[in-house]
Amino acid sequence: MELTHIGHSCFLIKGKKSSVVIDPYNPEMLGFKMPKITSRILLNTHQHEDHNHNTSVSHDYLFDTPGEFEVDDISITGVDTFHDNKEGKERGKNICFSILFEGIHIVHLGDLGHLLDEKAISKIGVVDILLIPVGGHFTIDSYEASKIISSLEPKIVIPMHYKTSDCKLEQLAPVETFLHEMGEKNPEKLDSLKIQSAPTDDNLKIIILNPSH
């Protein structure tokens, strides 16, 4: 399985027989390219234009609601959450997607805006790889992200939704703020994550995936 960070909160997961794209973005809103992609499955965590630019992705299946889905032996659970810490009154709802892909549990938190309660943690279940927003303002910030990481206990953490030099969303904090919060001075940096099986190392690993846009 190969996991690629397209940019912002958009990721492509490719396996031997299938593929998943999560949260394609409108390039005009963010200021950088959104490439054309072909994928078997497309997921939207919520309906904001930096997460639902679906015309960029040629796909067979679209899932954008909470629930349980299965395609090509890929099991997907969408967990209902909120985009803010006021039960959606400011920014609406958000879906956290838990994806079992070739034996590896990947969780994408979308634009989560609050700490997770025990019910949500139970629904999300096992987490091998956690894709978590860290930029604050529109989502959880680096401190809240650290708390969620402690509650979900992933093996690998990949930050997303943070300020980059080419991003128009000036309010976002850079990924360095999150790394400082986590006490991580030398994170591994990769163009993509290639992994054959669920990680077994109990030591948390933070990986920065270079955006491929």
Protein Blocks (a to p, Z undefined) as FASTA:
>chain_A
ZZddfbhjbccdddfkbccdehiadfklnopacdddddfbdcdfbjcfklmcmklpccfb
dcfbecdddeehiacddddddfbfneommnopaddddddeehiacddekjafbdcdfklm
mmnmpafbdcddfkgmjlccfklmmmmmmmnopabdcdehiadfkbcblmbccfklmmmm
nopabdcddfbdcdfbdcfbfbdcddddddfZZ
